[in-house]
């Protein structure tokens, strides 16, 4: 049997029958590539919308947040590595159907819930589950939020966006060499930000890592480009803490974060600092 190519992200993994791709969550199962993590959740919580972070989208509300396992990046600084790096055999999961998840979200409206956020690990590698949930959520007057690295091909993203109300997209750096090291590419993420901003509310997060993406020039270039997409896009500059495989340096200096926020404000109306 010939290999099948996954078309969700630019890795385009060519998979034999029963083989799982680079993301550890998409597989060739009986001649069809789909999310092998479909409905398998590792995390479920009712979170403040600001935790996503989304500061300009229904502030003060809560959102039911759900995550699975796997990721199509390999960030040595990952803050959720316990669920993003393992496969299905290395982590504990519970199964939930889209309808049950939506029913749960509806039942939480009385507590302030506005919808469902697909988050914690990289949600778009579980594309089919997110799409099915988002469609069902819309039928029940719920809001859909994506917290994503933006590493997805244009066609599946365009198919999904009509059901999505808001996104927080990680723009991890503004240089290609950085993205090469984490097994991604900058142009794809920029494309995702552009496409999403045409259809949805978008906010962007950049984790500031000492010695990696913390130069004035890089943040100036990043902010200038974001402003060309839309000067009203909120940018969250967040503080790095030693984590996972990157424990060779200390946390980002708070003064540095504040200085870079001032650089970003040369081009953007809304710049916030986080984890400080």
C-alpha positions as CSV (number, residue, x, y, z in Angstrom):
1,X,0.0,0.0,0.0
2,X,1.4,3.4,-1.0
3,X,2.1,6.2,1.5
4,X,-0.4,8.9,2.1
5,X,0.6,12.6,2.6
6,X,-1.0,14.6,5.4
7,X,-2.1,18.0,4.2
8,X,-2.8,19.8,7.5
9,X,0.6,21.4,8.1
10,X,3.7,22.1,5.9
11,X,5.6,19.0,7.2
12,X,3.4,17.0,4.8
13,X,4.3,13.7,6.5
14,X,4.2,10.7,4.1
15,X,2.8,7.9,6.1
16,X,2.5,4.2,5.7
17,X,-0.6,2.4,7.0
18,X,-0.8,2.7,10.8
19,X,2.1,5.1,10.8
20,X,1.9,8.3,12.9
21,X,3.4,11.6,11.8
22,X,5.9,14.1,13.2
23,X,3.2,15.7,15.4
24,X,2.4,12.4,17.1
25,X,-1.3,12.9,16.6
26,X,-2.1,12.4,12.9
27,X,-2.0,8.9,11.5
28,X,-2.7,6.8,8.3
29,X,-5.5,4.6,9.6
30,X,-6.9,2.1,7.0
31,X,-6.1,4.3,4.0
32,X,-7.1,7.7,5.5
33,X,-5.1,10.3,7.3
34,X,-6.9,11.8,10.2
35,X,-6.4,12.9,13.8
36,X,-5.5,9.9,15.9
37,X,-6.0,12.1,19.0
38,X,-9.6,12.7,18.0
39,X,-11.6,13.3,21.2
40,X,-8.7,12.3,23.4
41,X,-8.3,15.1,25.9
42,X,-5.6,15.7,28.5
43,X,-6.8,19.0,29.9
44,X,-10.2,20.6,30.5
45,X,-10.8,23.8,32.5
46,X,-13.0,26.8,32.7
47,X,-10.5,29.7,32.3
48,X,-10.6,33.5,32.2
49,X,-10.5,34.6,28.6
50,X,-7.5,36.8,29.5
51,X,-5.5,33.6,30.2
52,X,-5.4,32.6,26.5
53,X,-4.3,35.5,26.4
54,X,-7.1,37.5,24.8
55,X,-7.4,41.0,26.3
56,X,-9.7,42.7,23.7
57,X,-12.2,39.9,23.2
58,X,-15.1,39.6,25.7
59,X,-13.0,40.8,28.7
60,X,-14.0,39.4,32.1
61,X,-15.7,36.3,30.6
62,X,-14.8,32.7,31.1
63,X,-14.3,30.0,28.4
64,X,-14.2,26.2,28.5
65,X,-10.7,25.3,27.5
66,X,-9.8,21.9,26.1
67,X,-6.5,20.3,25.0
68,X,-5.2,17.0,23.7
69,X,-1.6,15.9,23.1
70,X,1.0,16.3,20.4
71,X,2.6,19.3,18.5
72,X,4.1,19.9,15.1
73,X,6.9,22.1,16.6
74,X,9.8,21.0,18.8
75,X,10.4,24.0,21.0
76,X,13.0,23.3,23.7
77,X,11.4,25.9,25.9
78,X,7.9,24.5,25.7
79,X,5.7,25.4,28.7
80,X,3.3,22.5,28.1
81,X,5.8,19.8,27.2
82,X,4.1,17.3,29.4
83,X,1.2,17.1,26.9
84,X,2.7,18.5,23.7
85,X,5.7,16.2,23.4
86,X,4.2,12.7,24.4
87,X,2.2,10.4,22.1
88,X,-1.0,8.6,23.1
89,X,0.9,5.9,25.0
90,X,2.8,8.3,27.1
91,X,0.0,10.5,28.5
92,X,-3.3,9.9,30.2
93,X,-6.4,10.9,28.2
94,X,-10.2,10.9,28.5
95,X,-12.5,10.5,25.5
96,X,-15.1,13.1,24.8
97,X,-17.4,13.6,21.7
98,X,-17.9,17.0,20.1
99,X,-21.6,16.9,21.2
100,X,-20.7,16.1,24.8
101,X,-18.1,18.9,24.9
102,X,-20.6,21.4,23.5
103,X,-23.3,20.2,26.0
104,X,-20.8,20.8,28.8
105,X,-20.0,24.3,27.4
106,X,-23.7,25.1,27.2
107,X,-24.3,23.9,30.8
108,X,-21.5,26.3,32.0
109,X,-23.1,29.4,30.5
110,X,-24.7,30.2,33.8
111,X,-21.2,30.5,35.3
112,X,-20.1,33.0,32.7
113,X,-18.9,30.6,30.0
114,X,-19.0,32.0,26.4
115,X,-17.8,29.1,24.4
116,X,-14.9,26.7,23.8
117,X,-11.1,27.4,23.5
118,X,-9.0,24.8,21.8
119,X,-5.6,25.2,23.5
120,X,-2.9,23.8,25.8
121,X,-1.2,21.6,23.2
122,X,-1.3,22.5,19.4
123,X,-5.0,22.2,18.6
124,X,-4.8,22.2,14.9
125,X,-3.1,18.8,14.6
126,X,-6.4,17.6,15.9
127,X,-8.0,19.4,13.0
128,X,-11.0,17.2,12.5
129,X,-12.0,17.3,16.1
130,X,-11.7,21.1,16.3
131,X,-13.7,21.5,13.1
132,X,-16.5,19.2,14.3
133,X,-16.6,20.8,17.7
134,X,-16.6,24.3,16.2
135,X,-19.5,23.6,13.9
136,X,-21.5,22.1,16.7
137,X,-20.7,25.0,19.0
138,X,-21.9,27.5,16.5
139,X,-25.2,25.7,16.2
140,X,-25.5,26.2,20.0
141,X,-24.6,30.0,20.0
142,X,-21.2,29.4,21.5
143,X,-17.9,31.2,20.7
144,X,-14.9,29.3,19.3
145,X,-11.4,30.4,20.2
146,X,-8.1,28.9,18.9
147,X,-4.7,29.2,20.7
148,X,-2.3,28.0,18.1
149,X,1.3,28.2,16.8
150,X,-0.2,29.1,13.4
151,X,1.7,26.3,11.6
152,X,-1.1,25.1,9.3
153,X,-1.5,25.1,5.5
154,X,-3.7,27.7,3.9
155,X,-6.5,25.5,2.6
156,X,-7.5,23.8,5.9
157,X,-7.2,27.1,7.8
158,X,-9.5,28.8,5.4
159,X,-12.0,26.0,5.8
160,X,-12.0,26.3,9.6
161,X,-11.9,30.1,10.0
162,X,-15.7,30.7,9.3
163,X,-16.4,28.8,12.6
164,X,-13.7,30.6,14.6
165,X,-14.4,33.9,16.4
166,X,-10.9,34.7,17.9
167,X,-7.4,33.4,17.9
168,X,-4.2,33.9,19.8
169,X,-1.3,33.0,17.6
170,X,2.2,32.5,18.8
171,X,4.7,34.4,16.7
172,X,7.7,32.8,18.4
173,X,10.3,35.0,16.7
174,X,10.9,37.1,13.6
175,X,13.8,35.2,12.1
176,X,13.8,32.1,9.9
177,X,16.7,30.5,11.6
178,X,14.8,30.4,14.9
179,X,11.9,28.7,13.2
180,X,14.2,26.2,11.5
181,X,15.4,25.1,14.8
182,X,11.9,24.4,16.2
183,X,10.9,22.6,12.9
184,X,8.7,25.3,11.5
185,X,8.8,28.3,9.2
186,X,8.1,31.9,9.7
187,X,6.3,32.5,6.4
188,X,3.6,30.0,7.2
189,X,2.9,31.6,10.6
190,X,2.8,35.1,9.0
191,X,0.3,33.7,6.4
192,X,-1.9,32.4,9.2
193,X,-1.9,35.7,11.0
194,X,-2.9,37.5,7.8
195,X,-5.6,35.1,6.9
196,X,-7.0,35.0,10.4
197,X,-7.0,38.8,10.8
198,X,-9.2,39.1,7.7
199,X,-11.9,37.0,9.3
200,X,-11.6,37.0,13.1
201,X,-10.3,38.8,16.2
202,X,-6.6,38.1,16.5
203,X,-4.1,38.7,19.2
204,X,-0.4,37.6,19.0
205,X,2.0,36.3,21.7
206,X,5.8,36.3,21.6
207,X,7.7,34.6,24.4
208,X,10.9,36.7,24.9
209,X,13.8,34.3,25.4
210,X,17.2,35.7,26.5
211,X,19.8,35.5,23.7
212,X,17.3,34.1,21.2
213,X,14.7,36.7,20.1
214,X,15.2,39.6,22.5
215,X,17.0,42.2,20.4
216,X,15.4,45.6,19.8
217,X,15.8,45.1,16.0
218,X,13.9,41.8,16.0
219,X,11.0,43.1,18.1
220,X,11.0,46.3,16.0
221,X,10.8,44.3,12.8
222,X,8.1,42.0,14.2
223,X,6.0,44.9,15.4
224,X,6.4,46.8,12.2
225,X,5.2,43.8,10.2
226,X,2.2,43.2,12.6
227,X,1.3,46.8,12.2
228,X,1.2,46.4,8.4
229,X,-1.4,43.6,8.9
230,X,-3.4,45.7,11.4
231,X,-2.0,48.3,13.9
232,X,-4.8,47.4,16.3
233,X,-3.6,43.7,16.8
234,X,-2.8,43.3,20.5
235,X,0.7,42.0,21.1
236,X,1.6,40.1,24.2
237,X,5.3,40.0,25.1
238,X,5.7,37.3,27.8
239,X,8.5,36.5,30.1
240,X,10.5,33.3,29.7
241,X,11.2,31.0,32.6
242,X,13.7,28.0,32.3
243,X,11.7,25.0,31.2
244,X,11.9,21.6,29.5
245,X,15.2,21.4,27.6
246,X,16.1,25.1,28.0
247,X,17.4,25.4,31.5
248,X,20.8,26.9,30.5
249,X,19.7,30.5,31.2
250,X,17.7,32.5,33.7
251,X,14.3,34.1,33.4
252,X,14.0,37.1,31.1
253,X,14.8,40.4,32.9
254,X,11.6,42.3,33.6
255,X,13.4,45.6,32.6
256,X,14.2,44.0,29.2
257,X,10.5,43.0,28.7
258,X,9.4,46.6,29.5
259,X,12.0,48.1,27.1
260,X,11.0,45.8,24.3
261,X,7.3,46.7,24.9
262,X,8.3,50.3,24.4
263,X,9.9,49.3,21.1
264,X,6.8,47.5,20.0
265,X,4.6,50.5,20.9
266,X,6.4,52.5,18.1
267,X,4.2,50.6,15.7
268,X,1.3,49.0,17.7
269,X,-1.5,50.5,19.6
270,X,-1.9,47.7,22.2
271,X,1.2,46.0,23.7
272,X,1.1,44.0,26.9
273,X,3.6,42.2,29.1
274,X,2.9,38.9,30.7
275,X,4.4,36.5,33.3
276,X,5.9,39.4,35.1
